[in-house]
């Protein structure tokens, strides 16, 4: 074999070696390229979103390049709720960014073991949205049953006490109250409603914080000095959890919530309206709490709610607060929580709350001064 032939074979061998991924660097390079292609493929996969609204779920598929606005438009097609009237809770960590933000850039909340993004939507469909009375030709002569309210102390409820006590016993037995923060010795108990009491749950807003009742955090901070605080809402646990989280109620540095209760711990009762017709509704029976924590009773518990019918089983403990609705307008003038906070401080040294008439709380000396 000539020298030229030997040189040619050597060059061919070197070239063949360069084309084979025989060393570790070439293997890693080859694997990295493949993984990059696979990552790129996964990155462009459609994203699944599951929205919960009014006890129904809606599943949507979006591309990563689509925006928050496009997600809202898809929701509008499914629910007839306009994007400007929507509030999306638990979609991202922190405040929802602007509508033109791409979905792939969001810090989405995904449950462990699931690629789907589940969140809650609040909002009113066009057909049910509030209209100013001046903009409609006729108004109903009577309130809807959901809006019907009464003071138990002034209204003959005609409750079937045997049925009520049976339901109360059953609900008490199945209810487990989990403390979020420990109860403190010597404190009285403040049971707070949430919707329309601490915030407006219906009006459109870009973020739920815009719907907080004026002075909400200051009110809870003031009350916390003398009262252990409970939030009891006539909504599902998941919805309640999302609301109190987004409102910052569970993480505020100046007050602590002892525990929260949802609609599953309420009981239904049937009473009679003024016209004699039956009216069935849910009530918040404080006896459930008292049975679990016997240091509390009617003597040291006060329940603040915008619906006085919720006091049906414990009328002496109820303080009715005006409903906070249409927040964008009302928040400019609403001062209700400031007055209730003052009342709670004025009565804190009263040994037995049952001697008080919470129905006339506004006229208590010092409240409106």
Residue, then its C-alpha position, 0 to 999 in steps of 0.5 A: x500500500x502506497x503512502x497516499x493510500x494510507x493517508x486516504x484511509x486515515x482521513x476517511x477513518x477520522x471523518x467516520x469518527x466525527x460523524x458517530x456520537x461515540x464520545x460522551x460529549x456527542x451523546x449529551x449533545x444528541x440528547x440535549x437536541x432531542x430533549x429541546x425538541x421535545x420541550x418545544x413540542x410540550x411548550x406549544x401544547x394546548x392549555x386546559x382551563x376549568x372555570x367554576x361559576x354558579x355551581x357549574x364547571x366550564x372546560x376550555x382549551x387555549x394555546x399558550x400564545x392566547x391572552x387573558x382577554x381571549x380566555x375571558x371571551x371564551x368564558x363569555x361565550x359559555x356563560x354570557x358574562x361580559x369580560x368587564x364583569x368578570x372576576x377570576x379567582x385562584x387563576x394566578x398567584x397574586x393579582x391578575x395581570x392585564x388582559x393583553x398578557x399571554x397565558x404562557x407567561x402567567x404564574x398559574x395555579x395548578x393542583x399537584x398531579x394535574x395539568x389543568x388550571x382550575x379557578x373560580x369566576x365571579x360575575x353576573x350574566x347580562x340577563x341578570x345584571x343590575x339595572x338602575x330603576x330609571x332605566x326600566x319600565x316596570x319593577x316587581x311589586x314584591x321581592x324575590x324569595x332570595x331577597x325576602x328578609x325579616x327580624x325573627x324577634x318581630x316576626x312569628x316564625x311558626x318554626x316546627x321546633x321538633x324538626x329544627x332540633x332534629x336538623x340541628x342535632x344532625x348537622x352538629x354531629x356531622x360538623x367538624x370545625x378546624x381551627x385556623x388560629x387558636x382561640x384565646x382565653x377571655x375573648x368574646x366571639x364575633x361571627x361575621x357574614x361575608x357576602x354583602x357584609x364585608x364585600x360586594x360579591x356581584x359588582x364588576x371590578x378588575x380585582x376583588x380588592x376593589x369590592x371590599x367594604x370601606x374599612x374592612x381590614x381596620x374593622x377586623x383589626x379593631x374587633x380582634x383585640x377583644x373578639x375571636x373572629x369567625x367567618x360564616x358564609x352561605x357559599x361552598x367551601x371552595x368559593x369561600x376559601x377563594x374569597x377570603x384568600x383573595x381578600x387577604x383576610x387569612x393572611x393579614x398581619x394585624x388580626x387572625x381568623x379563628x375558623x371559617x364555616x360554609x353553607x354545609x354547616x347551615x340548616x334549612x327552616x320553613x317559616x311563614x311570610x306575612x301573607x301566610x305563604x311558606x318561606x324556606x331558607x337557610x339559617x346559621x345556628x350558633x348552637x353548632x359553634x357553642x356545642x364545639x366550644x362551650x366557652x362561648x354562648x349567647x352571653x358573649x357571642x354577636x353575629x353580624x349579617x346583612x340578612x336578619x333571617x339568618x338569626x332565626x334560631x338565635x335572634x338575641x345574638x344578631x346585629x343586622x348591617x346594611x347590605x353593601x352592594x354596587x361597590x363602585x358607587x357605595x364605597x365612596x360614602x359607606x361607613x357602616x363598618x366604622x360604626x359597627x366597630x365602635x359598637x363592638x368596642x362600647x359593649x365589650x365590657x358587658x357581661x351578658x350580651x342577651x340584655x342588649x338589643x342589637x336591633x337598635x345598635x345604632x342608637x347605643x350611646x356613643x355609636x354615632x357620636 
